[in-house]
Amino acid sequence: MKFSARTAAPVAALLLAALTASACAPSTSEGGATGDHGTGTVRVWLFREVDNKPKERVVDDVVRAFTEKHDGVEVDVRYIPVDSRAERIKAAFNDPSSAPDLIEYGNTDTAGYVADGGLADITEEFEDWDQAADTDPTARESVTVDGRVYGAPLFVGVRALYYRTDVFDDLGLKPPRTLEEVADAAKRIRAERPDLYGIAVGGAYTYGALPFVWAHGGELAEREGDTYTAAVDDAAARKGVEAYTDLFGEDNCPPAKCAEMGGNDTVEAFASGKAGMAIAGDFSRRAMEDGEVRGTYGVVPLPGVEKSEIAPAFAGGNNLGVLRSSDHRTLAVELLKELAGKETQRKLFDGMGFLPTFTDTRREVADSDPFVEPFVRTLGAGTEFVPTTPAWTEIDASQVLPTMFQEIVSGRKDVATATRDAAARMDEAFGRAAD
């Protein structure tokens, strides 16, 4: 009974290996498992974080307890770079001999991985798990495709509104209660403090922009049966797009600087003291604490259109899944439950700040740490997710939405034209996925 934990090879080597395997392998997994062994080595791939040591300690404790319960079982944990995950995991789907039994993956990748034939259907095991009943509905949606479950949520991340308490106090401002008040406060800050962006926004910041769409009643797409149709050009969605893109201008965040900015750029701008507000996640806390704004910022839910409303946030996060090719399925599912269980999620929150996907565990951490309260409120108000179709991977990778936002803020297209063109590209992707 033993386990090992390793950090994967440098990114360049991983990319080369993955691309080589992908070039030689078919585009989808061709077969399932050849058996279900009760002994041997269970191989696990988890994402390597910037500061990975706290995560490793939590995982090591889980694995140690797991191997102590199973004679003749070893667990080999490897931490892979997030940036090369797509190539590496895709290659694993096509080469079962080198594939892990259990992987961590981004929750927007579920549908694509299922379409590739890579993930095992664990619906029955998930339903029999006593802790599953407390899973947040949106988190459960992120592991579900066509009514079947292909993993377990590991943690969830949402965004809220960070604001500079010192700047707000100096200007006599209060935290915004509507999206209109966000815009008004941003312009006031920019006018009074021209060295600052009022609110840092980015043309490539999809998940910072989408709450504006959802808050105005818009949707990315509508589903009928197994078919999706783009809705980003509907009237309500266009209102949200316009509300977000109106924040780009000399009176807040100049397009010349902000059009190309992504989420990390807006976080960096706020953390370095260059913005009065920013839309950022619970997972951005360390950046703020390590930055120039430590001790001078607060967080509130991003408000909606009306007072007392909270803008729906994108429910990001990561999941765990068992590969269809695993020949240790039973052991892998059991280990998945241990790694994604309530006790482990609580420890990952304590060590890494990852928000739990269980509603009761999340309430516990909110009571213990006031910082997470605005994010828990945001989750409680209702979150949104991307279309659960392999087409989303293509839409996301081809930058359909960032291109739309950037075309608008640069003045190349108006809102109606840009949203119409984006919808057409989305529908093309939906059509290919349905073929």
C-alpha positions in Angstrom: 0.0 0.0 0.0 1.7 3.2 -1.1 1.3 6.3 -3.2 3.5 8.6 -5.1 3.0 12.2 -6.1 4.9 13.8 -9.0 4.9 17.0 -10.8 4.7 16.5 -14.6 7.4 17.4 -17.0 8.0 21.0 -18.3 5.3 22.4 -20.5 7.3 22.2 -23.7 8.0 18.5 -23.3 4.3 17.8 -22.4 3.1 19.7 -25.4 5.5 17.8 -27.7 4.4 14.5 -26.3 0.8 15.3 -26.4 0.9 16.7 -30.0 2.9 13.7 -31.2 0.3 11.3 -29.6 -2.6 13.3 -31.1 -1.0 13.2 -34.5 -0.8 9.5 -34.5 -4.1 8.7 -32.8 -7.7 8.8 -34.0 -9.7 11.9 -33.1 -11.9 10.0 -30.5 -11.5 7.2 -28.1 -12.3 3.9 -29.7 -12.8 1.6 -26.8 -13.7 1.3 -23.2 -12.0 -0.6 -20.3 -10.8 -4.2 -20.7 -11.5 -5.0 -17.0 -12.1 -3.7 -13.5 -9.1 -4.7 -11.4 -9.2 -4.4 -7.6 -5.5 -4.2 -7.2 -2.6 -2.4 -8.9 -1.9 1.3 -9.5 -4.6 3.9 -9.8 -3.3 6.8 -11.9 -4.5 10.3 -11.2 -3.9 13.6 -13.0 -4.7 16.8 -11.2 -4.0 20.4 -12.2 -0.9 22.1 -10.9 -1.7 25.4 -9.2 0.6 28.4 -8.9 1.2 27.5 -5.2 0.5 23.8 -5.3 1.9 22.7 -1.9 -1.4 23.1 0.1 -3.2 21.1 -2.6 -0.6 18.4 -2.5 -0.9 18.1 1.3 -4.7 17.7 1.1 -4.4 15.1 -1.7 -1.6 13.2 0.0 -3.8 12.8 3.1 -6.7 11.5 1.1 -4.5 9.1 -0.9 -2.8 7.8 2.2 -6.1 6.9 3.9 -7.3 5.4 0.7 -4.3 3.0 0.2 -4.5 2.0 3.9 -8.0 0.7 3.2 -7.0 -1.2 0.0 -4.4 -4.0 0.1 -2.4 -4.3 -3.1 -3.4 -0.8 -4.3 -1.0 2.1 -5.2 -2.0 5.6 -6.2 0.2 7.6 -8.6 -0.7 11.3 -8.5 0.7 13.6 -11.2 0.2 17.3 -11.4 -0.1 18.6 -14.9 0.1 22.2 -16.2 -3.2 23.8 -16.8 -2.0 25.4 -20.0 -1.3 22.1 -21.7 -4.3 20.2 -20.3 -6.3 20.0 -23.6 -3.6 18.4 -25.6 -2.5 16.0 -22.8 -6.0 14.9 -21.9 -7.0 14.4 -25.6 -3.9 12.3 -26.1 -4.8 10.2 -23.1 -8.3 9.5 -24.5 -6.7 8.0 -27.6 -3.9 6.0 -25.8 -5.4 4.0 -22.9 -2.0 2.4 -22.1 -0.6 5.8 -21.0 -3.9 7.3 -19.7 -4.8 7.9 -16.1 -7.8 6.4 -14.4 -9.0 9.7 -12.8 -8.6 13.3 -14.0 -9.3 16.8 -12.9 -10.8 18.9 -15.7 -12.4 22.3 -16.3 -16.2 22.2 -16.0 -16.7 23.8 -19.4 -15.0 20.8 -21.0 -17.5 18.1 -19.9 -19.6 17.9 -23.0 -16.5 17.9 -25.3 -14.8 15.1 -23.4 -18.0 13.1 -23.4 -18.3 13.5 -27.1 -14.7 12.4 -27.5 -15.7 9.2 -25.7 -13.2 9.9 -22.9 -15.3 10.1 -19.7 -17.1 7.2 -18.0 -20.8 7.5 -17.2 -20.9 7.2 -13.4 -24.6 8.1 -13.0 -25.5 5.2 -10.8 -22.5 5.6 -8.6 -23.1 9.3 -8.2 -26.8 8.8 -7.4 -25.9 6.2 -4.7 -23.4 8.6 -3.1 -25.0 10.0 0.1 -23.2 13.3 -0.3 -24.5 13.9 -3.8 -27.8 15.2 -2.6 -26.2 18.4 -1.3 -24.4 19.3 -4.5 -25.2 22.7 -5.8 -27.6 22.4 -8.8 -25.4 24.4 -11.2 -22.3 22.4 -10.2 -24.3 19.2 -10.9 -25.2 20.6 -14.3 -21.5 20.9 -15.0 -21.0 17.2 -14.8 -24.2 16.3 -16.6 -24.7 15.6 -20.4 -28.1 14.5 -21.7 -29.2 13.5 -18.2 -26.2 11.3 -17.5 -23.4 12.1 -14.9 -19.8 12.0 -16.0 -17.9 13.2 -12.9 -18.2 14.9 -9.5 -17.7 18.7 -9.0 -14.5 19.5 -7.1 -14.9 23.2 -6.5 -16.8 26.2 -7.9 -15.6 29.7 -8.6 -17.7 32.9 -9.2 -17.0 36.5 -9.7 -18.1 39.6 -7.7 -17.4 43.3 -7.6 -14.1 44.3 -5.9 -13.9 48.0 -5.1 -11.4 50.4 -3.5 -12.7 51.3 -0.1 -10.2 54.2 0.2 -11.2 55.7 -3.1 -14.9 55.3 -2.4 -14.4 57.0 1.0 -12.5 59.9 -0.5 -15.2 60.5 -3.1 -18.1 59.9 -0.8 -19.3 56.9 -2.9 -21.2 53.9 -1.6 -21.0 50.4 -3.1 -23.2 50.3 -6.3 -26.6 48.7 -6.0 -27.4 48.5 -9.7 -25.4 48.1 -12.9 -26.2 51.7 -13.8 -24.7 52.8 -10.5 -21.6 50.7 -11.3 -21.2 52.8 -14.5 -21.9 56.1 -12.7 -19.4 55.3 -10.0 -16.8 54.3 -12.6 -17.2 57.6 -14.5 -17.0 59.6 -11.3 -13.8 57.8 -10.2 -12.2 58.4 -13.7 -13.2 62.1 -13.6 -11.9 62.7 -10.1 -8.9 60.3 -10.3 -7.8 60.3 -14.0 -4.8 58.1 -13.1 -7.3 55.2 -12.4 -9.7 53.2 -14.5 -13.1 53.6 -12.9 -13.8 49.9 -13.4 -11.2 47.8 -15.2 -12.9 45.9 -18.0 -11.6 43.9 -20.9 -12.7 43.2 -24.4 -11.4 39.6 -24.0 -12.9 39.1 -20.6 -15.9 36.9 -21.5 -16.8 35.8 -18.0 -16.7 39.3 -16.7 -19.0 40.5 -19.5 -21.6 37.7 -19.4 -23.2 38.8 -16.1 -24.3 41.9 -17.9 -26.0 39.8 -20.6 -27.7 37.6 -18.0 -28.7 40.5 -15.8 -30.7 42.0 -18.7 -32.5 38.8 -19.3 -30.4 37.6 -22.2 -29.0 34.2 -22.9 -26.1 32.8 -24.9 -28.2 30.2 -26.6 -31.6 28.5 -26.4 -32.0 24.7 -26.3 -34.7 22.7 -27.9 -34.2 19.0 -27.5 -30.6 18.3 -28.4 -30.2 21.4 -30.5 -28.9 24.8 -29.5 -29.6 28.1 -31.3 -27.6 31.2 -30.5 -29.5 33.9 -28.6 -26.7 36.5 -28.1 -28.4 38.7 -30.8 -31.8 38.7 -29.1 -33.0 42.1 -27.8 -32.4 41.3 -24.1 -28.9 40.0 -24.8 -28.1 43.1 -26.9 -29.0 45.3 -24.0 -26.5 43.5 -21.8 -23.8 43.6 -24.4 -24.4 47.3 -24.8 -24.3 47.9 -21.0 -20.9 46.2 -20.9 -19.3 47.8 -23.9 -20.5 51.2 -22.8 -17.9 50.9 -20.1 -15.1 51.3 -22.7 -14.3 54.9 -23.3 -12.0 57.7 -22.2 -14.5 58.4 -19.3 -13.7 54.9 -17.8 -11.4 52.4 -19.5 -10.0 53.6 -22.9 -10.5 51.1 -25.7 -6.9 51.6 -26.8 -5.7 50.0 -23.6 -8.7 47.9 -22.5 -10.0 46.3 -25.7 -7.4 43.6 -25.6 -7.5 43.0 -21.8 -8.6 39.7 -20.4 -9.6 38.6 -17.0 -6.1 38.4 -15.6 -5.3 41.8 -16.9 -8.3 43.4 -15.1 -7.3 41.6 -11.9 -3.8 42.9 -12.3 -5.0 46.4 -12.9 -7.0 46.4 -9.7 -4.4 44.6 -7.6 -1.7 47.1 -8.7 -3.8 50.0 -7.7 -4.7 51.2 -11.2 -8.5 50.8 -11.0 -11.3 51.8 -8.6 -13.3 48.6 -9.3 -13.0 45.2 -11.0 -15.0 42.1 -11.6 -13.0 39.3 -10.2 -13.3 35.9 -8.5 -13.0 34.5 -5.1 -9.9 32.8 -6.5 -8.4 36.3 -7.1 -8.0 37.0 -3.4 -4.3 36.1 -3.2 -3.5 38.5 -6.1 -5.2 41.3 -4.2 -3.5 40.5 -0.9 -0.1 40.4 -2.6 -0.8 43.6 -4.5 -0.9 47.3 -3.7 -4.5 47.3 -2.6 -4.1 45.0 0.4 -6.3 46.4 3.2 -8.0 48.9 1.0 -10.6 46.9 -0.9 -14.0 45.4 -0.3 -16.2 43.0 -2.2 -19.9 43.0 -2.9 -22.0 40.9 -5.3 -22.1 42.5 -8.8 -25.6 44.1 -8.7 -28.3 43.5 -11.3 -30.5 45.9 -13.2 -32.8 46.7 -10.3 -31.9 47.4 -6.7 -31.7 44.2 -4.5 -30.9 42.1 -7.6 -27.6 40.3 -8.0 -26.3 39.8 -11.6 -26.1 36.1 -12.4 -22.5 35.0 -12.5 -20.8 32.3 -14.5 -20.3 29.2 -12.3 -16.8 28.2 -13.1 -14.7 25.5 -11.4 -13.2 22.1 -11.9 -14.6 18.6 -11.8 -13.1 15.1 -11.3 -13.9 12.3 -13.8 -13.1 8.7 -14.4 -11.8 7.8 -17.9 -13.9 5.3 -19.9 -10.7 3.4 -20.6 -9.9 2.8 -16.9 -9.3 -0.8 -15.9 -9.7 0.3 -12.2 -13.1 1.8 -12.5 -14.5 0.8 -9.1 -11.3 2.0 -7.3 -11.2 5.2 -9.4 -14.9 6.0 -8.6 -14.3 5.4 -4.9 -11.2 7.6 -4.9 -13.1 10.3 -6.8 -15.7 10.4 -4.1 -13.0 10.8 -1.4 -11.2 13.5 -3.3 -14.4 15.4 -4.2 -16.1 14.7 -0.8 -17.2 17.3 1.8 -14.2 16.8 4.1 -11.7 17.2 1.3 -13.5 20.2 -0.2 -13.4 21.9 3.2 -9.7 21.3 3.5 -9.1 22.6 -0.1 -11.0 25.7 0.9 -8.8 26.1 4.0 -5.6 25.5 2.0 -6.4 26.9 -1.4 -9.5 29.1 -1.0 -11.5 26.8 -3.4 -15.2 27.3 -2.8 -17.0 24.0 -2.0 -19.7 22.7 -4.4 -21.8 21.3 -1.5 -24.4 23.9 -0.3 -24.1 23.0 3.3 -20.3 22.9 3.3 -20.3 26.3 1.5 -22.5 27.8 4.3 -20.0 26.6 6.8 -17.0 28.2 5.1 -19.0 31.5 4.7 -19.7 31.5 8.4 -16.0 31.0 9.1 -14.6 33.5 6.7 -16.5 36.8 6.0 -14.5 37.4 2.7 -16.4 34.6 0.9 -19.9 35.9 1.9 -20.4 38.0 -1.2 -19.5 35.1 -3.4 -21.8 32.7 -1.5 -24.6 35.2 -1.9 -23.9 35.4 -5.6 -24.1 31.6 -5.8 -27.3 31.6 -3.8 -28.9 34.2 -6.0 -28.6 31.8 -9.0 -25.7 31.3 -11.4 -25.5 30.5 -15.1 -23.5 28.1 -17.2 -22.4 27.8 -20.8 -24.2 25.5 -23.3 -23.4 21.9 -22.5 -22.4 20.9 -26.0 -19.0 20.1 -27.6 -19.6 23.2 -29.7 -18.8 25.4 -26.8 -15.2 24.2 -26.8 -15.0 25.4 -30.5 -16.8 28.7 -29.7 -14.6 29.4 -26.8 -11.3 28.5 -28.6 -12.2 30.5 -31.6 -12.8 33.6 -29.5 -16.3 34.3 -30.9 -17.5 36.4 -27.9 -14.2 38.3 -27.3 -14.2 39.2 -31.0 -17.7 40.4 -30.7 -16.9 42.7 -27.8 -13.7 44.0 -29.3 -15.5 44.8 -32.6 -17.9 46.9 -30.7 -15.5 48.8 -28.4 -13.2 49.5 -31.3 -16.0 51.0 -33.3 -15.6 48.5 -36.2 -19.2 47.3 -35.8 -22.3 48.4 -33.9 -24.0 46.2 -31.3 -26.6 44.8 -33.7 -24.1 43.9 -36.4 -21.5 42.4 -34.0 -24.1 40.3 -32.1 -25.7 39.1 -35.3 -22.3 38.0 -36.7 -21.4 36.3 -33.4 -24.7 34.4 -33.4 -24.1 33.2 -36.9 -20.7 31.8 -36.0 -22.1 30.2 -32.9 -24.9 28.6 -34.9 -22.3 27.2 -37.4 -20.5 25.5 -34.4 -23.8 24.2 -33.0 -24.6 22.7 -36.4 -21.3 21.0 -36.7 -21.7 19.5 -33.2 -25.2 18.2 -34.0 -24.0 16.4 -37.2 
